């Protein structure tokens, strides 16, 4: 339920971000929401990445259509989507009806909260660094691309 | 041990890669900020992974229990590194039910052992093995998990509950050993039998002085000696008809355990022949050890499909001692067991057949043809019973829910008036 609420909040935010493309955002978000419902109700967890990707695409279209201004809500959108994915996964884990003691539930909830806060911090840090007057150019682009590849490589190794 | 990585890690890494590259491509920092939490989750997931190296031991409170008993099982867990979520499943057969939750998830701290208690209700008899347990350890967010089977198997034997039998079938003949059964022959004993004339060699203490004084000649008392009997439980395991957790084999085992227990209590010798696809036997013997042997053999009993022709010739001669009472428990479904029983009777054995009725477990199918088939089947069973009765074999139908006492009383009543003819 919490995952669906978070997803709906993100879709609403994206749709209201740029009224000119609200229909496109709502369409993509609606399809993604249907997928998420399918994940939660029918336990088809393969659809979860597509659901997240669709709302991500809608957000990208919205900010591109919006123009040059930086959307300061981007870290919140990212954290909301991450929480949505984690809560949906937690919901799927509960289908096995394994009696978990309180400490296990508290530990997972705490870890999730820490992850969300850390994600929010990283997102804000990214926006802050982008606003810093350190110049630009090919070197920064190459450095950024290398950093992106490094992060993906580390994650993929796991 | 098997390590499993959650597909979320790949998803998060993929979404992070797409977001970062799209941000670089279109020059929008928002997409990088959007992807950053996913990248962080993917990296954190990798950093959190550590093998928990869990060890577990399974301990069963006792090896033997009765149906309806509760047995405590403990699972001791320990790990040098600890684990945030350890799911433990104790695999249980259908006959055992956990009164607590199973599986369960617990937190295991480093170097701090934990003990999980399970209370099992033994719902049905059988020989079981408990353990190893299935353990799945995962990190807090479930990005990585390790699955393993650990702990040694522990045996648990659940014996069938024994029905209290008020009376037993008395064999026609007794054996030569001392027991509680009054023999029809005459000899040394307690029970008075008759008076006869004194003969050289008779002991003075056996002279009946009062009768001798009245008759004017020496008369001695004769007694019935107390002897034991041999009983062979002939169990037909060719077929089993069951429904809703009850069946003919289940009833057979319960009855055999009850009868063996009661006969052994009164110092008789009891043997078992399991006549089915898999032939097994226990030579007649007496005592508590024999009771355990019999019950243990009953726990292993099952139906093994076989099309091999079998007669009683395949049995070793000592399994069916002369003058033994052969108590057959059979659903009378397989022609081989039906023929073997008639063969036993033809060889002069004191035979009683308790027909463990499969009828309550069979329902006629829908349609005229199915109902007709059912009626024909019932008629063929009656015809088979008539064949046994013609051969002088008492056959009693025992249906589920009926007390075994009633069945044995019925056989006793039959045998009171019908004696087998000896050739």
Interface residues (C-beta under 8 A of the other chain):
Chain A: X45 X48 X49 X52 X53 X56 X59 X60 X63 X64 X70 X71 X74 X75 X77 X78 X79 X81 X82 X85 X86 X89 X93 X96 X98 X99 X100 X101 X103 X104 X107 X108 X110 X111 X112 X115 X116 X118 X119 X120 X122 X123 X124 X125 X126 X127 X130 X141 X144 X145 X147 X148 X151 X152 X154 X155 X156 X157 X158
Chain B: X5 X6 X7 X8 X9 X10 X11 X12 X13 X14 X15 X16 X17 X18 X19 X20 X21 X22 X24 X26 X28 X29 X30 X31 X32 X33 X34 X35 X36 X37 X38 X39 X40 X41 X42 X43 X44 X45 X46 X49 X84 X85 X87 X101 X103 X104 X105 X106 X107 X140 X141 X142 X143 X144
